[in-house]
């Protein structure tokens, strides 16, 4: 079944029917194109954010699941999980830069902040791959067996530790980048999905898609400690920084809402109703537009 989605722009006031979507890249500027994944159609739609019209489609490999804008904002990378490849796209011109093959099951992907490491989760093959990045080529350094179904990734600000949720074994794990070994693993609530770290690297937030909350773990010591549970809404799934360095948004798929969390108090300070099962989120750089992919919405005529 092809899962359609819907953009909600200009603070949820302007609706645009879109193809199936699982993730969005950051918006580099107001007129930069928006990229929409069509996972079961093996393509990416390019949308003009001024007219909200699709301008073209880019063929990718099989089942692209996530998009990722590189920290230097020179490439938008699409992970094609079933064709074991990455598609690099220019985020300003929407032209394909290159295709990198031999990247096994790239479900979720992330660069370390210093751009020396590129990391992917193999969601169906139960491992994390750690690659060396020299500015051009990706070289596999270590394949780390993780257990059941590694999902979303976070890398700390020091580029020293990878955090990954394990959606089918209900765990959060930490991997040391220097040694490429697992430092620890801890049990979480049901079906953990996205993970988000605070700027000081002290806390990791874990969204529980099988529950109705975000768990907060203190990871500043040798072992993680669950310090708080933030009730947000059923199906808590994906995070996106609000852009003010103080708040983060989390989508609640089943509750049809988005919660705004204050990272200083670790409390929900606002909620936005969003129809259709909100999934991935993006906030424009000027903070004036909130874009949401609605996982279960139907296409408009």
PASEBA-1860 file (N, C-alpha, C; in nm, 3 decimals):
! residues 301
1> XXXXXXXX> 0.084/-0.120/0.000/0.000/0.000/0.000/0.087/0.123/0.000 ~ 0.065/0.215/-0.091/0.141/0.339/-0.096/0.083/0.436/0.005 ~ 0.169/0.486/0.097/0.121/0.571/0.204/0.127/0.717/0.160 ~ 0.015/0.783/0.136/0.019/0.923/0.096/0.044/1.013/0.214 ~ 0.072/1.141/0.186/0.098/1.235/0.294/0.055/1.374/0.253 ~ 0.064/1.466/0.347/0.016/1.601/0.323/0.107/1.699/0.394 ~ 0.145/1.806/0.324/0.223/1.911/0.388/0.129/2.007/0.459 ~ 0.169/2.053/0.576/0.100/2.162/0.640/0.201/2.273/0.655
9> XXXXXXXX> 0.180/2.386/0.584/0.280/2.491/0.580/0.222/2.618/0.639 ~ 0.310/2.716/0.658/0.271/2.845/0.714/0.191/2.826/0.843 ~ 0.251/2.751/0.935/0.191/2.724/1.065/0.053/2.659/1.054 ~ 0.051/2.553/0.973/-0.065/2.465/0.963/-0.186/2.530/0.897 ~ -0.166/2.634/0.814/-0.281/2.700/0.754/-0.297/2.669/0.607 ~ -0.191/2.629/0.539/-0.197/2.605/0.395/-0.169/2.458/0.367 ~ -0.265/2.387/0.305/-0.252/2.244/0.281/-0.213/2.215/0.138 ~ -0.125/2.116/0.121/-0.084/2.072/-0.012/-0.082/1.921/-0.014
17> XXXXXXXX> -0.151/1.861/-0.109/-0.146/1.716/-0.123/-0.009/1.677/-0.177 ~ 0.048/1.570/-0.123/0.181/1.528/-0.164/0.185/1.377/-0.175 ~ 0.296/1.324/-0.231/0.315/1.180/-0.239/0.356/1.128/-0.103 ~ 0.375/0.996/-0.095/0.414/0.937/0.033/0.549/0.992/0.076 ~ 0.559/1.022/0.204/0.676/1.092/0.255/0.718/1.029/0.386 ~ 0.848/1.017/0.408/0.896/0.971/0.536/0.990/1.068/0.605 ~ 1.049/1.161/0.532/1.141/1.254/0.595/1.163/1.374/0.505 ~ 1.208/1.485/0.565/1.237/1.608/0.491/1.375/1.659/0.530
25> XXXXXXXX> 1.448/1.721/0.437/1.574/1.784/0.472/1.551/1.922/0.528 ~ 1.653/1.980/0.588/1.642/2.118/0.634/1.625/2.212/0.516 ~ 1.555/2.323/0.540/1.536/2.421/0.435/1.648/2.523/0.443 ~ 1.735/2.526/0.342/1.851/2.613/0.346/1.812/2.759/0.337 ~ 1.707/2.791/0.262/1.660/2.928/0.250/1.516/2.923/0.203 ~ 1.450/3.040/0.202/1.306/3.043/0.178/1.268/2.982/0.044 ~ 1.349/3.006/-0.060/1.313/2.959/-0.194/1.377/2.826/-0.230 ~ 1.452/2.767/-0.139/1.514/2.638/-0.168/1.406/2.532/-0.184
33> XXXXXXXX> 1.426/2.435/-0.274/1.323/2.333/-0.295/1.302/2.246/-0.173 ~ 1.182/2.191/-0.163/1.149/2.093/-0.061/1.151/1.956/-0.128 ~ 1.211/1.859/-0.061/1.224/1.725/-0.116/1.132/1.630/-0.040 ~ 1.053/1.553/-0.114/0.954/1.464/-0.056/0.979/1.321/-0.103 ~ 0.998/1.231/-0.008/1.023/1.091/-0.043/0.894/1.020/-0.084 ~ 0.902/0.946/-0.193/0.795/0.856/-0.234/0.851/0.714/-0.221 ~ 0.843/0.660/-0.102/0.919/0.539/-0.070/0.885/0.420/-0.158 ~ 0.755/0.398/-0.184/0.717/0.281/-0.264/0.719/0.309/-0.413
41> XXXXXXXX> 0.740/0.433/-0.451/0.755/0.469/-0.593/0.901/0.487/-0.632 ~ 0.991/0.471/-0.534/1.136/0.480/-0.560/1.173/0.614/-0.623 ~ 1.126/0.721/-0.563/1.156/0.853/-0.618/1.148/0.960/-0.511 ~ 1.194/1.080/-0.549/1.184/1.198/-0.464/1.113/1.306/-0.543 ~ 1.010/1.365/-0.485/0.943/1.478/-0.547/1.011/1.607/-0.505 ~ 1.025/1.698/-0.601/1.081/1.831/-0.574/0.965/1.930/-0.576 ~ 0.948/2.002/-0.466/0.835/2.092/-0.450/0.884/2.236/-0.434 ~ 0.821/2.327/-0.508/0.851/2.469/-0.496/0.780/2.523/-0.373
49> XXXXXXXX> 0.854/2.576/-0.272/0.790/2.620/-0.147/0.716/2.753/-0.159 ~ 0.724/2.817/-0.276/0.650/2.942/-0.296/0.512/2.914/-0.356 ~ 0.506/2.819/-0.450/0.380/2.785/-0.515/0.321/2.656/-0.460 ~ 0.400/2.577/-0.387/0.362/2.446/-0.337/0.320/2.352/-0.450 ~ 0.390/2.365/-0.562/0.366/2.276/-0.676/0.487/2.185/-0.694 ~ 0.461/2.060/-0.732/0.570/1.967/-0.763/0.630/2.008/-0.897 ~ 0.762/2.027/-0.898/0.829/2.071/-1.020/0.892/1.956/-1.097 ~ 0.933/1.850/-1.027/0.987/1.732/-1.096/1.002/1.617/-0.997
57> XXXXXXXX> 1.028/1.499/-1.054/1.057/1.382/-0.971/1.194/1.326/-1.007 ~ 1.263/1.283/-0.904/1.397/1.228/-0.921/1.392/1.079/-0.889 ~ 1.434/0.997/-0.983/1.440/0.853/-0.959/1.553/0.822/-0.861 ~ 1.524/0.733/-0.766/1.626/0.691/-0.669/1.638/0.540/-0.676 ~ 1.703/0.481/-0.579/1.704/0.337/-0.568/1.575/0.289/-0.503 ~ 1.569/0.160/-0.469/1.447/0.102/-0.415/1.425/0.141/-0.269 ~ 1.302/0.176/-0.239/1.254/0.210/-0.106/1.344/0.309/-0.031 ~ 1.349/0.431/-0.078/1.417/0.534/0.001/1.335/0.564/0.126
65> XXXXXXXX> 1.399/0.565/0.241/1.325/0.583/0.367/1.353/0.716/0.436 ~ 1.475/0.767/0.427/1.507/0.892/0.494/1.595/0.980/0.407 ~ 1.581/1.110/0.432/1.666/1.212/0.370/1.757/1.271/0.476 ~ 1.873/1.320/0.434/1.965/1.381/0.531/2.046/1.491/0.463 ~ 2.037/1.611/0.516/2.117/1.722/0.466/2.252/1.720/0.537 ~ 2.360/1.717/0.461/2.493/1.712/0.522/2.518/1.838/0.604 ~ 2.600/1.829/0.709/2.625/1.946/0.794/2.678/2.067/0.719 ~ 2.750/2.045/0.607/2.798/2.159/0.529/2.695/2.208/0.428
73> XXXXXXXX> 2.580/2.141/0.423/2.466/2.178/0.338/2.498/2.174/0.189 ~ 2.597/2.092/0.152/2.633/2.080/0.011/2.559/1.967/-0.060 ~ 2.506/1.873/0.017/2.436/1.759/-0.044/2.318/1.718/0.043 ~ 2.212/1.676/-0.024/2.100/1.611/0.042/2.108/1.464/0.002 ~ 2.121/1.376/0.102/2.145/1.235/0.075/2.018/1.155/0.099 ~ 1.986/1.069/0.004/1.872/0.979/0.015/1.924/0.837/0.038 ~ 1.878/0.772/0.144/1.917/0.634/0.169/1.819/0.538/0.104 ~ 1.866/0.461/0.007/1.781/0.366/-0.067/1.801/0.227/-0.007
81> XXXXXXXX> 1.713/0.191/0.087/1.737/0.073/0.170/1.744/-0.058/0.092 ~ 1.653/-0.078/-0.002/1.648/-0.208/-0.071/1.742/-0.218/-0.191 ~ 1.800/-0.108/-0.234/1.897/-0.117/-0.343/2.040/-0.092/-0.295 ~ 2.056/-0.080/-0.162/2.190/-0.067/-0.103/2.269/0.048/-0.167 ~ 2.206/0.165/-0.172/2.274/0.278/-0.235/2.231/0.410/-0.172 ~ 2.309/0.514/-0.201/2.280/0.651/-0.159/2.271/0.739/-0.283 ~ 2.172/0.825/-0.286/2.160/0.924/-0.393/2.193/1.061/-0.335 ~ 2.296/1.127/-0.391/2.335/1.261/-0.348/2.269/1.363/-0.441
89> XXXXXXXX> 2.198/1.459/-0.384/2.126/1.560/-0.461/2.170/1.699/-0.415 ~ 2.187/1.790/-0.508/2.219/1.929/-0.474/2.095/1.991/-0.410 ~ 2.102/2.038/-0.284/1.983/2.089/-0.217/1.932/2.221/-0.272 ~ 2.013/2.290/-0.352/1.971/2.418/-0.408/1.914/2.403/-0.549 ~ 1.976/2.315/-0.630/1.934/2.302/-0.770/1.848/2.179/-0.795 ~ 1.845/2.086/-0.699/1.771/1.960/-0.712/1.825/1.873/-0.825 ~ 1.953/1.887/-0.856/2.018/1.801/-0.955/2.092/1.689/-0.884 ~ 2.086/1.569/-0.941/2.157/1.455/-0.882/2.307/1.476/-0.897
97> XXXXXXXX> 2.379/1.465/-0.787/2.524/1.481/-0.790/2.594/1.348/-0.819 ~ 2.549/1.241/-0.755/2.607/1.109/-0.780/2.528/1.004/-0.704 ~ 2.554/0.878/-0.739/2.497/0.764/-0.667/2.612/0.680/-0.612 ~ 2.605/0.649/-0.483/2.707/0.566/-0.418/2.645/0.429/-0.391 ~ 2.706/0.324/-0.444/2.652/0.189/-0.428/2.733/0.109/-0.325 ~ 2.678/-0.002/-0.285/2.746/-0.086/-0.188/2.729/-0.042/-0.044 ~ 2.631/0.044/-0.018/2.598/0.086/0.119/2.480/-0.002/0.162 ~ 2.506/-0.097/0.250/2.409/-0.202/0.278/2.294/-0.153/0.366
105> XXXXXXXX> 2.172/-0.160/0.311/2.049/-0.130/0.383/2.056/0.003/0.459 ~ 2.077/0.114/0.390/2.087/0.244/0.458/1.949/0.298/0.493 ~ 1.897/0.258/0.608/1.763/0.300/0.650/1.766/0.442/0.707 ~ 1.843/0.461/0.813/1.864/0.594/0.871/2.010/0.630/0.854 ~ 2.040/0.760/0.842/2.177/0.801/0.813/2.208/0.933/0.880 ~ 2.336/0.949/0.915/2.376/1.071/0.983/2.528/1.088/0.975 ~ 2.573/1.212/0.957/2.714/1.248/0.970/2.742/1.290/1.114 ~ 2.865/1.264/1.158/2.909/1.324/1.283/2.926/1.473/1.259
113> XXXXXXXX> 2.910/1.556/1.363/2.924/1.700/1.346/3.055/1.744/1.281 ~ 3.165/1.671/1.308/3.293/1.707/1.247/3.309/1.652/1.106 ~ 3.207/1.580/1.057/3.203/1.525/0.922/3.316/1.428/0.891 ~ 3.371/1.365/0.995/3.472/1.261/0.973/3.409/1.123/0.965 ~ 3.287/1.110/1.017/3.220/0.981/1.022/3.082/0.992/0.958 ~ 3.045/0.886/0.885/2.912/0.873/0.829/2.856/0.741/0.879 ~ 2.734/0.745/0.935/2.679/0.629/1.003/2.542/0.596/0.946 ~ 2.515/0.466/0.927/2.383/0.422/0.881/2.334/0.309/0.971
121> XXXXXXXX> 2.200/0.300/0.982/2.141/0.184/1.047/2.083/0.093/0.940 ~ 2.107/-0.037/0.955/2.047/-0.137/0.867/1.926/-0.193/0.941 ~ 1.810/-0.134/0.916/1.690/-0.163/0.991/1.646/-0.309/0.978 ~ 1.661/-0.366/0.858/1.616/-0.505/0.838/1.728/-0.606/0.859 ~ 1.853/-0.560/0.870/1.966/-0.652/0.881/2.037/-0.645/1.016 ~ 1.987/-0.560/1.107/2.031/-0.559/1.247/2.179/-0.524/1.268 ~ 2.222/-0.418/1.201/2.356/-0.368/1.230/2.364/-0.218/1.204 ~ 2.469/-0.157/1.260/2.506/-0.019/1.233/2.637/-0.021/1.157
129> XXXXXXXX> 2.644/0.054/1.048/2.769/0.065/0.972/2.833/0.201/0.998 ~ 2.961/0.200/1.027/3.039/0.321/1.052/3.137/0.339/0.938 ~ 3.128/0.450/0.869/3.212/0.480/0.754/3.303/0.598/0.783 ~ 3.423/0.594/0.725/3.512/0.710/0.726/3.477/0.798/0.608 ~ 3.473/0.928/0.628/3.442/1.025/0.522/3.560/1.120/0.507 ~ 3.614/1.132/0.384/3.728/1.220/0.361/3.690/1.346/0.284 ~ 3.561/1.370/0.276/3.513/1.485/0.200/3.463/1.448/0.062 ~ 3.491/1.324/0.020/3.448/1.278/-0.110/3.401/1.133/-0.108
137> XXXXXXXX> 3.484/1.045/-0.051/3.455/0.902/-0.055/3.413/0.851/0.082 ~ 3.328/0.746/0.080/3.280/0.680/0.201/3.346/0.543/0.209 ~ 3.417/0.517/0.320/3.489/0.391/0.337/3.441/0.322/0.464 ~ 3.394/0.197/0.450/3.346/0.124/0.566/3.461/0.092/0.661 ~ 3.442/0.129/0.789/3.542/0.102/0.892/3.500/-0.015/0.980 ~ 3.370/-0.018/1.017/3.325/-0.125/1.107/3.175/-0.147/1.091 ~ 3.136/-0.272/1.090/2.995/-0.311/1.096/2.968/-0.363/1.236 ~ 2.879/-0.296/1.307/2.852/-0.328/1.447/2.719/-0.400/1.457
145> XXXXXXXX> 2.722/-0.527/1.500/2.598/-0.602/1.522/2.528/-0.544/1.644 ~ 2.400/-0.513/1.628/2.330/-0.440/1.733/2.220/-0.518/1.802 ~ 2.165/-0.619/1.738/2.042/-0.679/1.788/1.925/-0.632/1.703 ~ 1.806/-0.646/1.754/1.687/-0.635/1.671/1.648/-0.493/1.632 ~ 1.663/-0.464/1.505/1.603/-0.351/1.435/1.652/-0.214/1.481 ~ 1.777/-0.181/1.453/1.824/-0.045/1.479/1.743/0.053/1.395 ~ 1.704/0.164/1.455/1.612/0.255/1.388/1.676/0.392/1.365 ~ 1.657/0.486/1.458/1.703/0.624/1.439/1.834/0.650/1.511
153> XXXXXXXX> 1.906/0.751/1.462/2.041/0.780/1.509/2.054/0.921/1.566 ~ 2.150/0.935/1.657/2.197/1.065/1.702/2.345/1.053/1.730 ~ 2.423/1.155/1.699/2.566/1.158/1.731/2.593/1.283/1.814 ~ 2.665/1.269/1.923/2.684/1.382/2.014/2.769/1.492/1.951 ~ 2.770/1.607/2.015/2.837/1.725/1.960/2.988/1.711/1.950 ~ 3.046/1.619/2.027/3.190/1.595/2.025/3.230/1.494/1.917 ~ 3.133/1.440/1.845/3.157/1.337/1.744/3.225/1.215/1.805 ~ 3.182/1.178/1.926/3.246/1.067/1.997/3.154/0.949/2.021
161> XXXXXXXX> 3.022/0.972/2.024/2.930/0.865/2.060/2.808/0.865/1.966 ~ 2.774/0.745/1.919/2.652/0.724/1.840/2.545/0.670/1.934 ~ 2.425/0.723/1.923/2.310/0.669/1.995/2.211/0.616/1.892 ~ 2.157/0.498/1.918/2.060/0.440/1.826/1.950/0.369/1.904 ~ 1.826/0.391/1.858/1.714/0.316/1.916/1.706/0.180/1.849 ~ 1.652/0.083/1.923/1.632/-0.053/1.873/1.483/-0.080/1.882 ~ 1.412/-0.066/1.770/1.267/-0.058/1.776/1.198/-0.188/1.811 ~ 1.258/-0.303/1.785/1.191/-0.429/1.814/1.239/-0.496/1.942
169> XXXXXXXX> 1.350/-0.448/1.998/1.392/-0.501/2.127/1.375/-0.397/2.238 ~ 1.317/-0.280/2.202/1.287/-0.174/2.300/1.411/-0.137/2.380 ~ 1.512/-0.085/2.308/1.637/-0.048/2.372/1.693/0.081/2.311 ~ 1.780/0.144/2.388/1.866/0.251/2.339/2.010/0.205/2.360 ~ 2.092/0.216/2.255/2.232/0.175/2.269/2.323/0.293/2.241 ~ 2.443/0.286/2.297/2.547/0.386/2.271/2.669/0.315/2.214 ~ 2.724/0.371/2.106/2.841/0.312/2.039/2.954/0.414/2.042 ~ 3.070/0.371/2.090/3.188/0.457/2.092/3.247/0.466/1.952
177> XXXXXXXX> 3.262/0.589/1.900/3.310/0.604/1.763/3.458/0.573/1.750 ~ 3.537/0.599/1.852/3.681/0.574/1.843/3.712/0.425/1.831 ~ 3.642/0.343/1.912/3.668/0.199/1.912/3.567/0.122/1.829 ~ 3.459/0.188/1.787/3.350/0.124/1.712/3.292/0.003/1.786 ~ 3.273/0.020/1.916/3.217/-0.086/1.999/3.099/-0.030/2.080 ~ 3.007/-0.120/2.118/2.893/-0.078/2.198/2.937/-0.052/2.342 ~ 2.906/0.068/2.392/2.943/0.105/2.528/2.840/0.055/2.628 ~ 2.714/0.069/2.594/2.606/0.024/2.682/2.476/0.012/2.604
185> XXXXXXXX> 2.382/-0.058/2.664/2.246/-0.064/2.612/2.151/-0.060/2.731 ~ 2.035/0.002/2.710/1.938/0.012/2.819/1.799/-0.009/2.763 ~ 1.711/-0.066/2.845/1.573/-0.089/2.804/1.497/0.042/2.800 ~ 1.406/0.052/2.703/1.319/0.169/2.689/1.174/0.123/2.692 ~ 1.085/0.219/2.670/0.945/0.185/2.652/0.924/0.120/2.517 ~ 0.797/0.107/2.479/0.760/0.029/2.361/0.789/0.101/2.230 ~ 0.854/0.031/2.138/0.879/0.076/2.002/0.947/0.213/1.997 ~ 1.069/0.225/2.048/1.139/0.353/2.041/1.173/0.388/1.896
193> XXXXXXXX> 1.156/0.513/1.861/1.182/0.555/1.723/1.293/0.661/1.722 ~ 1.255/0.786/1.705/1.358/0.889/1.692/1.424/0.917/1.827 ~ 1.546/0.969/1.818/1.624/1.003/1.937/1.685/1.141/1.916 ~ 1.691/1.222/2.023/1.736/1.360/2.011/1.819/1.397/2.134 ~ 1.936/1.457/2.112/2.024/1.494/2.221/2.023/1.642/2.251 ~ 2.031/1.677/2.379/2.039/1.818/2.416/2.176/1.874/2.381 ~ 2.186/2.006/2.371/2.308/2.071/2.323/2.429/2.042/2.410 ~ 2.406/2.019/2.539/2.517/1.990/2.630/2.552/1.842/2.637
201> XXXXXXXX> 2.485/1.761/2.554/2.508/1.617/2.547/2.471/1.542/2.675 ~ 2.399/1.607/2.766/2.366/1.542/2.893/2.246/1.449/2.880 ~ 2.146/1.493/2.805/2.022/1.416/2.797/1.994/1.368/2.655 ~ 1.939/1.246/2.647/1.888/1.194/2.521/1.738/1.175/2.535 ~ 1.664/1.227/2.437/1.519/1.211/2.435/1.484/1.099/2.337 ~ 1.398/1.008/2.379/1.358/0.893/2.297/1.207/0.896/2.280 ~ 1.161/0.899/2.154/1.018/0.900/2.125/0.966/0.758/2.120 ~ 0.858/0.732/2.191/0.801/0.597/2.199/0.679/0.587/2.108
209> XXXXXXXX> 0.701/0.533/1.989/0.591/0.521/1.893/0.488/0.420/1.940 ~ 0.529/0.325/2.020/0.435/0.228/2.076/0.370/0.275/2.204 ~ 0.401/0.397/2.247/0.343/0.452/2.369/0.285/0.590/2.346 ~ 0.292/0.674/2.447/0.235/0.808/2.438/0.327/0.912/2.501 ~ 0.458/0.888/2.494/0.549/0.974/2.569/0.688/0.978/2.506 ~ 0.767/1.071/2.560/0.909/1.081/2.531/0.984/1.051/2.660 ~ 1.076/0.955/2.652/1.159/0.924/2.768/1.287/1.007/2.762 ~ 1.333/1.051/2.880/1.455/1.132/2.890/1.559/1.052/2.967
217> XXXXXXXX> 1.676/1.035/2.906/1.785/0.960/2.968/1.903/1.053/2.994 ~ 1.954/1.049/3.116/2.078/1.119/3.150/2.193/1.028/3.106 ~ 2.271/1.073/3.006/2.380/0.990/2.953/2.516/1.051/2.987 ~ 2.520/1.135/3.089/2.645/1.204/3.124/2.739/1.116/3.205 ~ 2.688/1.006/3.262/2.772/0.918/3.341/2.814/0.793/3.264 ~ 2.869/0.697/3.335/2.914/0.573/3.271/2.798/0.488/3.224 ~ 2.686/0.499/3.295/2.566/0.422/3.258/2.449/0.518/3.244 ~ 2.357/0.491/3.151/2.243/0.581/3.132/2.144/0.569/3.247
225> XXXXXXXX> 2.075/0.679/3.275/1.975/0.680/3.380/1.849/0.748/3.328 ~ 1.737/0.676/3.330/1.613/0.737/3.288/1.569/0.837/3.393 ~ 1.562/0.964/3.355/1.536/1.068/3.453/1.395/1.124/3.447 ~ 1.325/1.104/3.333/1.192/1.164/3.322/1.115/1.100/3.208 ~ 0.984/1.102/3.219/0.895/1.064/3.111/0.804/1.182/3.082 ~ 0.806/1.230/2.957/0.726/1.346/2.918/0.607/1.296/2.837 ~ 0.488/1.312/2.890/0.368/1.271/2.818/0.343/1.369/2.704 ~ 0.338/1.317/2.582/0.315/1.402/2.465/0.187/1.365/2.392
233> XXXXXXXX> 0.172/1.240/2.356/0.055/1.191/2.283/0.086/1.054/2.226 ~ -0.017/0.978/2.194/0.002/0.843/2.142/0.080/0.844/2.010 ~ 0.174/0.750/2.000/0.251/0.735/1.877/0.361/0.837/1.861 ~ 0.422/0.882/1.971/0.533/0.978/1.963/0.641/0.923/1.871 ~ 0.683/1.002/1.773/0.768/0.941/1.671/0.894/1.019/1.634 ~ 0.882/1.141/1.583/0.998/1.209/1.524/1.021/1.345/1.587 ~ 1.149/1.382/1.603/1.187/1.511/1.659/1.233/1.607/1.549 ~ 1.221/1.736/1.578/1.285/1.839/1.497/1.308/1.961/1.585
241> XXXXXXXX> 1.431/2.012/1.585/1.462/2.132/1.662/1.376/2.248/1.613 ~ 1.328/2.328/1.707/1.239/2.438/1.675/1.313/2.554/1.609 ~ 1.443/2.563/1.633/1.523/2.668/1.569/1.562/2.781/1.662 ~ 1.512/2.778/1.786/1.545/2.884/1.882/1.645/2.839/1.987 ~ 1.700/2.718/1.970/1.799/2.658/2.060/1.743/2.626/2.199 ~ 1.611/2.633/2.212/1.551/2.602/2.342/1.442/2.497/2.334 ~ 1.377/2.485/2.218/1.263/2.396/2.207/1.285/2.290/2.099 ~ 1.217/2.177/2.115/1.216/2.072/2.013/1.071/2.028/1.994
249> XXXXXXXX> 1.037/1.993/1.871/0.904/1.943/1.838/0.908/1.791/1.829 ~ 0.798/1.728/1.864/0.785/1.583/1.845/0.647/1.555/1.787 ~ 0.644/1.471/1.685/0.517/1.433/1.623/0.457/1.315/1.698 ~ 0.324/1.319/1.714/0.250/1.211/1.779/0.155/1.152/1.675 ~ 0.197/1.043/1.612/0.124/0.987/1.497/-0.022/0.955/1.529 ~ -0.044/0.881/1.636/-0.179/0.833/1.667/-0.265/0.944/1.725 ~ -0.206/1.031/1.804/-0.279/1.141/1.867/-0.310/1.254/1.769 ~ -0.249/1.249/1.650/-0.270/1.356/1.550/-0.235/1.493/1.607
257> XXXXXXXX> -0.114/1.501/1.660/-0.069/1.627/1.719/0.082/1.638/1.713 ~ 0.129/1.760/1.736/0.272/1.787/1.753/0.290/1.858/1.885 ~ 0.383/1.810/1.965/0.410/1.870/2.095/0.539/1.951/2.090 ~ 0.539/2.062/2.160/0.657/2.148/2.171/0.714/2.131/2.311 ~ 0.839/2.086/2.318/0.904/2.058/2.446/1.009/2.163/2.475 ~ 1.007/2.218/2.597/1.109/2.312/2.644/1.227/2.229/2.693 ~ 1.343/2.246/2.631/1.460/2.165/2.665/1.525/2.206/2.796 ~ 1.488/2.321/2.849/1.541/2.363/2.980/1.462/2.302/3.094
265> XXXXXXXX> 1.330/2.295/3.078/1.248/2.238/3.184/1.206/2.094/3.155 ~ 1.224/2.051/3.030/1.183/1.919/2.984/1.034/1.895/3.010 ~ 0.956/1.997/2.975/0.811/1.990/2.984/0.749/2.028/2.850 ~ 0.628/1.977/2.823/0.552/2.020/2.706/0.495/2.159/2.733 ~ 0.520/2.252/2.641/0.471/2.389/2.660/0.365/2.427/2.558 ~ 0.344/2.343/2.455/0.239/2.372/2.358/0.209/2.245/2.278 ~ 0.090/2.241/2.221/0.049/2.131/2.135/-0.022/2.187/2.013 ~ 0.004/2.126/1.896/-0.060/2.168/1.772/-0.137/2.049/1.714
273> XXXXXXXX> -0.265/2.066/1.684/-0.339/1.957/1.620/-0.298/1.942/1.475 ~ -0.271/1.819/1.433/-0.228/1.790/1.296/-0.298/1.662/1.250 ~ -0.374/1.667/1.142/-0.448/1.548/1.098/-0.361/1.448/1.025 ~ -0.411/1.326/1.012/-0.352/1.229/0.921/-0.232/1.154/0.967 ~ -0.201/1.157/1.097/-0.085/1.084/1.145/0.046/1.155/1.117 ~ 0.075/1.266/1.184/0.198/1.341/1.159/0.322/1.255/1.180 ~ 0.415/1.264/1.087/0.535/1.180/1.090/0.658/1.269/1.105 ~ 0.733/1.289/0.998/0.852/1.374/1.006/0.814/1.521/0.996
281> XXXXXXXX> 0.900/1.605/1.052/0.872/1.748/1.065/0.992/1.827/1.014 ~ 0.965/1.946/0.964/1.073/2.039/0.934/1.027/2.181/0.965 ~ 1.119/2.262/1.011/1.093/2.403/1.038/1.183/2.485/0.947 ~ 1.126/2.583/0.878/1.207/2.668/0.791/1.306/2.749/0.874 ~ 1.413/2.790/0.812/1.518/2.859/0.885/1.470/2.989/0.948 ~ 1.376/3.055/0.882/1.324/3.180/0.939/1.219/3.156/1.046 ~ 1.185/3.031/1.071/1.091/2.998/1.176/0.946/3.027/1.146 ~ 0.916/3.059/1.020/0.779/3.099/0.986/0.695/2.986/0.927
289> XXXXXXXX> 0.760/2.876/0.892/0.686/2.766/0.832/0.716/2.634/0.903 ~ 0.612/2.562/0.931/0.622/2.428/0.986/0.570/2.332/0.881 ~ 0.654/2.237/0.840/0.615/2.138/0.740/0.605/2.002/0.808 ~ 0.495/1.935/0.782/0.468/1.808/0.847/0.424/1.705/0.744 ~ 0.479/1.586/0.752/0.431/1.478/0.666/0.326/1.399/0.743 ~ 0.209/1.384/0.684/0.100/1.313/0.749/0.089/1.173/0.689 ~ 0.128/1.075/0.767/0.151/0.940/0.718/0.026/0.873/0.662 ~ -0.089/0.903/0.720/-0.209/0.829/0.682/-0.313/0.915/0.609
297> XXXXX> -0.278/1.037/0.571/-0.372/1.122/0.501/-0.389/1.071/0.358 ~ -0.504/1.100/0.299/-0.529/1.060/0.162/-0.497/1.173/0.066 ~ -0.458/1.136/-0.056/-0.431/1.236/-0.159/-0.557/1.315/-0.190 ~ -0.538/1.445/-0.214/-0.650/1.527/-0.260/-0.670/1.506/-0.408 ~ -0.790/1.538/-0.464/-0.814/1.525/-0.606/-0.716/1.610/-0.685
END
